[in-house]
Amino acid sequence: MNSEIIGVLASLFVLTSFAFNKEKYIRSVNFIGAGLFCVYGVMINSFSVWFLNMILMIIHIQKLHRMRK
């Protein structure tokens, strides 16, 4: 699959996440976007892209886990 398609999909997920009002939905959709950005970063061999988004995914998981308690 073309890396640019993955990058555009990731951008759309991140953009869409900001259309929600509830933090749970924002973080969940943004988590998917960050995951796609990780894949995109690996595909284009960009450490800064995949590393940042991997950290964001960890933060989203922690925050979502705390919301469930």
Gaussian input, Z-matrix of N, CA and C with variables (Angstrom, degrees):
# hf/3-21g

backbone

0 1
 N
 C     1     B1
 C     2     B2     1     A1
 N     3     B3     2     A2     1     D1
 C     4     B4     3     A3     2     D2
 C     5     B5     4     A4     3     D3
 N     6     B6     5     A5     4     D4
 C     7     B7     6     A6     5     D5
 C     8     B8     7     A7     6     D6
 N     9     B9     8     A8     7     D7
 C    10    B10     9     A9     8     D8
 C    11    B11    10    A10     9     D9
 N    12    B12    11    A11    10    D10
 C    13    B13    12    A12    11    D11
 C    14    B14    13    A13    12    D12
 N    15    B15    14    A14    13    D13
 C    16    B16    15    A15    14    D14
 C    17    B17    16    A16    15    D15
 N    18    B18    17    A17    16    D16
 C    19    B19    18    A18    17    D17
 C    20    B20    19    A19    18    D18
 N    21    B21    20    A20    19    D19
 C    22    B22    21    A21    20    D20
 C    23    B23    22    A22    21    D21
 N    24    B24    23    A23    22    D22
 C    25    B25    24    A24    23    D23
 C    26    B26    25    A25    24    D24
 N    27    B27    26    A26    25    D25
 C    28    B28    27    A27    26    D26
 C    29    B29    28    A28    27    D27
 N    30    B30    29    A29    28    D28
 C    31    B31    30    A30    29    D29
 C    32    B32    31    A31    30    D30
 N    33    B33    32    A32    31    D31
 C    34    B34    33    A33    32    D32
 C    35    B35    34    A34    33    D33
 N    36    B36    35    A35    34    D34
 C    37    B37    36    A36    35    D35
 C    38    B38    37    A37    36    D36
 N    39    B39    38    A38    37    D37
 C    40    B40    39    A39    38    D38
 C    41    B41    40    A40    39    D39
 N    42    B42    41    A41    40    D40
 C    43    B43    42    A42    41    D41
 C    44    B44    43    A43    42    D42
 N    45    B45    44    A44    43    D43
 C    46    B46    45    A45    44    D44
 C    47    B47    46    A46    45    D45
 N    48    B48    47    A47    46    D46
 C    49    B49    48    A48    47    D47
 C    50    B50    49    A49    48    D48
 N    51    B51    50    A50    49    D49
 C    52    B52    51    A51    50    D50
 C    53    B53    52    A52    51    D51
 N    54    B54    53    A53    52    D52
 C    55    B55    54    A54    53    D53
 C    56    B56    55    A55    54    D54
 N    57    B57    56    A56    55    D55
 C    58    B58    57    A57    56    D56
 C    59    B59    58    A58    57    D57
 N    60    B60    59    A59    58    D58
 C    61    B61    60    A60    59    D59
 C    62    B62    61    A61    60    D60
 N    63    B63    62    A62    61    D61
 C    64    B64    63    A63    62    D62
 C    65    B65    64    A64    63    D63
 N    66    B66    65    A65    64    D64
 C    67    B67    66    A66    65    D65
 C    68    B68    67    A67    66    D66
 N    69    B69    68    A68    67    D67
 C    70    B70    69    A69    68    D68
 C    71    B71    70    A70    69    D69
 N    72    B72    71    A71    70    D70
 C    73    B73    72    A72    71    D71
 C    74    B74    73    A73    72    D72
 N    75    B75    74    A74    73    D73
 C    76    B76    75    A75    74    D74
 C    77    B77    76    A76    75    D75
 N    78    B78    77    A77    76    D76
 C    79    B79    78    A78    77    D77
 C    80    B80    79    A79    78    D78
 N    81    B81    80    A80    79    D79
 C    82    B82    81    A81    80    D80
 C    83    B83    82    A82    81    D81
 N    84    B84    83    A83    82    D82
 C    85    B85    84    A84    83    D83
 C    86    B86    85    A85    84    D84
 N    87    B87    86    A86    85    D85
 C    88    B88    87    A87    86    D86
 C    89    B89    88    A88    87    D87
 N    90    B90    89    A89    88    D88
 C    91    B91    90    A90    89    D89
 C    92    B92    91    A91    90    D90
 N    93    B93    92    A92    91    D91
 C    94    B94    93    A93    92    D92
 C    95    B95    94    A94    93    D93
 N    96    B96    95    A95    94    D94
 C    97    B97    96    A96    95    D95
 C    98    B98    97    A97    96    D96
 N    99    B99    98    A98    97    D97
 C   100   B100    99    A99    98    D98
 C   101   B101   100   A100    99    D99
 N   102   B102   101   A101   100   D100
 C   103   B103   102   A102   101   D101
 C   104   B104   103   A103   102   D102
 N   105   B105   104   A104   103   D103
 C   106   B106   105   A105   104   D104
 C   107   B107   106   A106   105   D105
 N   108   B108   107   A107   106   D106
 C   109   B109   108   A108   107   D107
 C   110   B110   109   A109   108   D108
 N   111   B111   110   A110   109   D109
 C   112   B112   111   A111   110   D110
 C   113   B113   112   A112   111   D111
 N   114   B114   113   A113   112   D112
 C   115   B115   114   A114   113   D113
 C   116   B116   115   A115   114   D114
 N   117   B117   116   A116   115   D115
 C   118   B118   117   A117   116   D116
 C   119   B119   118   A118   117   D117
 N   120   B120   119   A119   118   D118
 C   121   B121   120   A120   119   D119
 C   122   B122   121   A121   120   D120
 N   123   B123   122   A122   121   D121
 C   124   B124   123   A123   122   D122
 C   125   B125   124   A124   123   D123
 N   126   B126   125   A125   124   D124
 C   127   B127   126   A126   125   D125
 C   128   B128   127   A127   126   D126
 N   129   B129   128   A128   127   D127
 C   130   B130   129   A129   128   D128
 C   131   B131   130   A130   129   D129
 N   132   B132   131   A131   130   D130
 C   133   B133   132   A132   131   D131
 C   134   B134   133   A133   132   D132
 N   135   B135   134   A134   133   D133
 C   136   B136   135   A135   134   D134
 C   137   B137   136   A136   135   D135
 N   138   B138   137   A137   136   D136
 C   139   B139   138   A138   137   D137
 C   140   B140   139   A139   138   D138
 N   141   B141   140   A140   139   D139
 C   142   B142   141   A141   140   D140
 C   143   B143   142   A142   141   D141
 N   144   B144   143   A143   142   D142
 C   145   B145   144   A144   143   D143
 C   146   B146   145   A145   144   D144
 N   147   B147   146   A146   145   D145
 C   148   B148   147   A147   146   D146
 C   149   B149   148   A148   147   D147
 N   150   B150   149   A149   148   D148
 C   151   B151   150   A150   149   D149
 C   152   B152   151   A151   150   D150
 N   153   B153   152   A152   151   D151
 C   154   B154   153   A153   152   D152
 C   155   B155   154   A154   153   D153
 N   156   B156   155   A155   154   D154
 C   157   B157   156   A156   155   D155
 C   158   B158   157   A157   156   D156
 N   159   B159   158   A158   157   D157
 C   160   B160   159   A159   158   D158
 C   161   B161   160   A160   159   D159
 N   162   B162   161   A161   160   D160
 C   163   B163   162   A162   161   D161
 C   164   B164   163   A163   162   D162
 N   165   B165   164   A164   163   D163
 C   166   B166   165   A165   164   D164
 C   167   B167   166   A166   165   D165
 N   168   B168   167   A167   166   D166
 C   169   B169   168   A168   167   D167
 C   170   B170   169   A169   168   D168
 N   171   B171   170   A170   169   D169
 C   172   B172   171   A171   170   D170
 C   173   B173   172   A172   171   D171
 N   174   B174   173   A173   172   D172
 C   175   B175   174   A174   173   D173
 C   176   B176   175   A175   174   D174
 N   177   B177   176   A176   175   D175
 C   178   B178   177   A177   176   D176
 C   179   B179   178   A178   177   D177
 N   180   B180   179   A179   178   D178
 C   181   B181   180   A180   179   D179
 C   182   B182   181   A181   180   D180
 N   183   B183   182   A182   181   D181
 C   184   B184   183   A183   182   D182
 C   185   B185   184   A184   183   D183
 N   186   B186   185   A185   184   D184
 C   187   B187   186   A186   185   D185
 C   188   B188   187   A187   186   D186
 N   189   B189   188   A188   187   D187
 C   190   B190   189   A189   188   D188
 C   191   B191   190   A190   189   D189
 N   192   B192   191   A191   190   D190
 C   193   B193   192   A192   191   D191
 C   194   B194   193   A193   192   D192
 N   195   B195   194   A194   193   D193
 C   196   B196   195   A195   194   D194
 C   197   B197   196   A196   195   D195
 N   198   B198   197   A197   196   D196
 C   199   B199   198   A198   197   D197
 C   200   B200   199   A199   198   D198
 N   201   B201   200   A200   199   D199
 C   202   B202   201   A201   200   D200
 C   203   B203   202   A202   201   D201
 N   204   B204   203   A203   202   D202
 C   205   B205   204   A204   203   D203
 C   206   B206   205   A205   204   D204

   B1=1.4585
   B2=1.5297
   B3=1.2733
   B4=1.4585
   B5=1.5321
   B6=1.3206
   B7=1.4637
   B8=1.5290
   B9=1.3098
   B10=1.4706
   B11=1.5351
   B12=1.3159
   B13=1.4643
   B14=1.5273
   B15=1.3276
   B16=1.4683
   B17=1.5202
   B18=1.3250
   B19=1.4587
   B20=1.5202
   B21=1.3189
   B22=1.4689
   B23=1.5281
   B24=1.3254
   B25=1.4640
   B26=1.5306
   B27=1.3199
   B28=1.4674
   B29=1.5206
   B30=1.3087
   B31=1.4659
   B32=1.5232
   B33=1.3295
   B34=1.4612
   B35=1.5283
   B36=1.3334
   B37=1.4582
   B38=1.5226
   B39=1.3284
   B40=1.4641
   B41=1.5235
   B42=1.3072
   B43=1.4634
   B44=1.5283
   B45=1.3212
   B46=1.4617
   B47=1.5259
   B48=1.3142
   B49=1.4657
   B50=1.5241
   B51=1.3106
   B52=1.4630
   B53=1.5316
   B54=1.3182
   B55=1.4615
   B56=1.5277
   B57=1.3381
   B58=1.4605
   B59=1.5218
   B60=1.3249
   B61=1.4634
   B62=1.5194
   B63=1.3198
   B64=1.4600
   B65=1.5252
   B66=1.3369
   B67=1.4595
   B68=1.5277
   B69=1.3238
   B70=1.4622
   B71=1.5298
   B72=1.3246
   B73=1.4623
   B74=1.5268
   B75=1.3193
   B76=1.4666
   B77=1.5252
   B78=1.3307
   B79=1.4664
   B80=1.5241
   B81=1.3251
   B82=1.4646
   B83=1.5274
   B84=1.3026
   B85=1.4703
   B86=1.5327
   B87=1.3250
   B88=1.4558
   B89=1.5256
   B90=1.3326
   B91=1.4654
   B92=1.5296
   B93=1.3290
   B94=1.4697
   B95=1.5331
   B96=1.3361
   B97=1.4640
   B98=1.5155
   B99=1.3273
   B100=1.4661
   B101=1.5263
   B102=1.3391
   B103=1.4617
   B104=1.5208
   B105=1.3198
   B106=1.4688
   B107=1.5267
   B108=1.3389
   B109=1.4644
   B110=1.5235
   B111=1.3249
   B112=1.4670
   B113=1.5283
   B114=1.3301
   B115=1.4685
   B116=1.5225
   B117=1.3220
   B118=1.4727
   B119=1.5328
   B120=1.3333
   B121=1.4592
   B122=1.5148
   B123=1.3330
   B124=1.4625
   B125=1.5255
   B126=1.3292
   B127=1.4703
   B128=1.5252
   B129=1.3357
   B130=1.4682
   B131=1.5274
   B132=1.3494
   B133=1.4590
   B134=1.5352
   B135=1.3423
   B136=1.4570
   B137=1.5297
   B138=1.3184
   B139=1.4553
   B140=1.5224
   B141=1.3149
   B142=1.4678
   B143=1.5311
   B144=1.3201
   B145=1.4654
   B146=1.5271
   B147=1.3235
   B148=1.4619
   B149=1.5147
   B150=1.3350
   B151=1.4637
   B152=1.5295
   B153=1.3157
   B154=1.4644
   B155=1.5253
   B156=1.3073
   B157=1.4575
   B158=1.5227
   B159=1.3172
   B160=1.4614
   B161=1.5283
   B162=1.3339
   B163=1.4591
   B164=1.5286
   B165=1.3294
   B166=1.4663
   B167=1.5237
   B168=1.3231
   B169=1.4531
   B170=1.5312
   B171=1.3177
   B172=1.4640
   B173=1.5302
   B174=1.3305
   B175=1.4704
   B176=1.5241
   B177=1.3282
   B178=1.4672
   B179=1.5333
   B180=1.3267
   B181=1.4654
   B182=1.5231
   B183=1.3337
   B184=1.4664
   B185=1.5208
   B186=1.3248
   B187=1.4711
   B188=1.5242
   B189=1.3334
   B190=1.4636
   B191=1.5213
   B192=1.3154
   B193=1.4629
   B194=1.5271
   B195=1.3201
   B196=1.4647
   B197=1.5274
   B198=1.3219
   B199=1.4669
   B200=1.5244
   B201=1.3266
   B202=1.4728
   B203=1.5153
   B204=1.3126
   B205=1.4684
   B206=1.5001
   A1=108.83
   A2=115.43
   A3=122.59
   A4=110.17
   A5=116.55
   A6=120.46
   A7=111.96
   A8=116.86
   A9=119.88
   A10=111.31
   A11=116.59
   A12=120.43
   A13=109.70
   A14=116.53
   A15=120.95
   A16=109.84
   A17=117.82
   A18=122.00
   A19=112.59
   A20=116.73
   A21=120.91
   A22=110.06
   A23=117.41
   A24=120.74
   A25=110.97
   A26=116.28
   A27=120.80
   A28=110.07
   A29=116.76
   A30=121.12
   A31=111.45
   A32=116.79
   A33=120.55
   A34=111.80
   A35=117.12
   A36=119.74
   A37=111.18
   A38=116.90
   A39=119.96
   A40=109.96
   A41=117.23
   A42=121.37
   A43=111.36
   A44=116.58
   A45=121.39
   A46=111.59
   A47=117.21
   A48=120.35
   A49=111.75
   A50=117.49
   A51=120.79
   A52=112.95
   A53=116.92
   A54=120.39
   A55=111.34
   A56=116.93
   A57=121.23
   A58=110.87
   A59=115.35
   A60=121.02
   A61=112.62
   A62=117.12
   A63=120.59
   A64=110.35
   A65=114.57
   A66=120.08
   A67=111.93
   A68=117.08
   A69=121.17
   A70=110.68
   A71=116.94
   A72=120.74
   A73=111.66
   A74=116.26
   A75=120.03
   A76=109.59
   A77=115.95
   A78=120.17
   A79=112.46
   A80=117.01
   A81=120.24
   A82=111.89
   A83=116.60
   A84=120.44
   A85=109.95
   A86=117.04
   A87=120.71
   A88=110.35
   A89=117.45
   A90=121.89
   A91=110.49
   A92=116.47
   A93=120.82
   A94=109.99
   A95=116.19
   A96=120.00
   A97=112.04
   A98=116.74
   A99=120.48
   A100=110.73
   A101=115.91
   A102=119.52
   A103=111.90
   A104=115.04
   A105=118.73
   A106=111.22
   A107=116.30
   A108=119.01
   A109=111.54
   A110=117.75
   A111=120.15
   A112=110.34
   A113=115.53
   A114=120.43
   A115=109.81
   A116=115.67
   A117=120.90
   A118=110.77
   A119=116.67
   A120=120.45
   A121=112.78
   A122=116.61
   A123=120.43
   A124=109.90
   A125=116.26
   A126=120.47
   A127=112.03
   A128=116.89
   A129=118.94
   A130=111.44
   A131=114.85
   A132=121.02
   A133=111.91
   A134=115.51
   A135=121.23
   A136=109.59
   A137=115.64
   A138=121.53
   A139=111.36
   A140=117.45
   A141=120.69
   A142=111.89
   A143=117.88
   A144=120.90
   A145=110.39
   A146=117.45
   A147=117.96
   A148=111.99
   A149=118.71
   A150=120.99
   A151=111.05
   A152=117.58
   A153=121.32
   A154=110.43
   A155=116.88
   A156=120.13
   A157=112.21
   A158=118.49
   A159=120.89
   A160=109.69
   A161=117.06
   A162=121.16
   A163=110.16
   A164=117.42
   A165=120.67
   A166=111.38
   A167=117.51
   A168=120.54
   A169=110.91
   A170=116.98
   A171=121.25
   A172=110.19
   A173=116.47
   A174=120.58
   A175=110.50
   A176=117.27
   A177=120.83
   A178=110.71
   A179=117.36
   A180=120.65
   A181=110.23
   A182=116.77
   A183=120.12
   A184=111.60
   A185=116.73
   A186=120.82
   A187=111.17
   A188=117.54
   A189=120.60
   A190=111.08
   A191=116.52
   A192=120.53
   A193=110.84
   A194=117.56
   A195=121.59
   A196=111.45
   A197=117.60
   A198=121.45
   A199=111.51
   A200=116.95
   A201=120.98
   A202=112.30
   A203=118.28
   A204=121.58
   A205=112.41
   D1=143.37
   D2=-179.43
   D3=-65.72
   D4=130.53
   D5=-178.04
   D6=-62.80
   D7=-31.10
   D8=-179.42
   D9=-65.36
   D10=-34.31
   D11=177.48
   D12=-64.38
   D13=-43.21
   D14=177.87
   D15=-61.40
   D16=-43.47
   D17=179.15
   D18=-62.03
   D19=-40.75
   D20=179.14
   D21=-68.29
   D22=-43.07
   D23=177.34
   D24=-60.55
   D25=-43.44
   D26=178.40
   D27=-59.95
   D28=-44.85
   D29=179.08
   D30=-61.52
   D31=-40.69
   D32=179.39
   D33=-65.13
   D34=-39.34
   D35=177.21
   D36=-64.69
   D37=-44.73
   D38=179.68
   D39=-63.63
   D40=-44.83
   D41=178.72
   D42=-61.65
   D43=-45.33
   D44=-179.89
   D45=-63.00
   D46=-34.08
   D47=-178.16
   D48=-58.86
   D49=-30.39
   D50=-178.60
   D51=-79.62
   D52=-3.78
   D53=176.85
   D54=-82.57
   D55=-14.85
   D56=-179.06
   D57=-86.57
   D58=155.66
   D59=178.38
   D60=-98.83
   D61=-31.48
   D62=-177.88
   D63=-84.65
   D64=132.42
   D65=-177.42
   D66=-57.52
   D67=-36.30
   D68=-179.42
   D69=-58.69
   D70=-45.18
   D71=-179.59
   D72=-71.07
   D73=-39.20
   D74=178.02
   D75=-58.66
   D76=-50.31
   D77=-177.69
   D78=-66.63
   D79=-37.86
   D80=-179.04
   D81=-65.20
   D82=-47.71
   D83=-179.29
   D84=-70.38
   D85=-38.63
   D86=178.33
   D87=-65.67
   D88=-33.29
   D89=176.30
   D90=-59.29
   D91=-43.59
   D92=178.07
   D93=-62.84
   D94=-44.02
   D95=177.99
   D96=-61.14
   D97=-41.83
   D98=178.89
   D99=-64.62
   D100=-38.21
   D101=177.07
   D102=-62.78
   D103=-42.77
   D104=177.65
   D105=-65.94
   D106=-36.26
   D107=176.26
   D108=-66.29
   D109=-31.83
   D110=174.65
   D111=-62.51
   D112=-46.75
   D113=178.01
   D114=-60.69
   D115=-45.39
   D116=179.30
   D117=-59.53
   D118=-45.49
   D119=179.80
   D120=-60.55
   D121=-39.29
   D122=177.21
   D123=-67.07
   D124=-42.14
   D125=-178.05
   D126=-62.99
   D127=-35.84
   D128=-178.84
   D129=-97.46
   D130=6.49
   D131=177.82
   D132=59.18
   D133=48.18
   D134=-179.62
   D135=-117.98
   D136=101.96
   D137=-179.90
   D138=-57.27
   D139=-44.84
   D140=-175.55
   D141=-61.63
   D142=-35.43
   D143=-179.24
   D144=-71.76
   D145=-52.11
   D146=-176.16
   D147=-72.11
   D148=-33.19
   D149=-179.60
   D150=-66.28
   D151=-48.51
   D152=179.06
   D153=-57.77
   D154=-46.70
   D155=-176.10
   D156=-72.38
   D157=-28.06
   D158=173.58
   D159=-65.43
   D160=-42.43
   D161=176.95
   D162=-63.66
   D163=-41.94
   D164=177.79
   D165=-61.71
   D166=-38.88
   D167=178.12
   D168=-62.98
   D169=-41.05
   D170=178.26
   D171=-62.86
   D172=-42.90
   D173=178.57
   D174=-63.13
   D175=-44.45
   D176=179.19
   D177=-61.21
   D178=-42.41
   D179=179.35
   D180=-61.91
   D181=-45.36
   D182=179.78
   D183=-61.32
   D184=-46.40
   D185=-178.81
   D186=-65.29
   D187=-42.77
   D188=178.75
   D189=-64.84
   D190=-38.16
   D191=177.56
   D192=-63.41
   D193=-42.34
   D194=178.74
   D195=-65.11
   D196=-33.54
   D197=178.95
   D198=-66.79
   D199=-30.10
   D200=-179.12
   D201=-72.79
   D202=-23.13
   D203=-178.53
   D204=-75.23

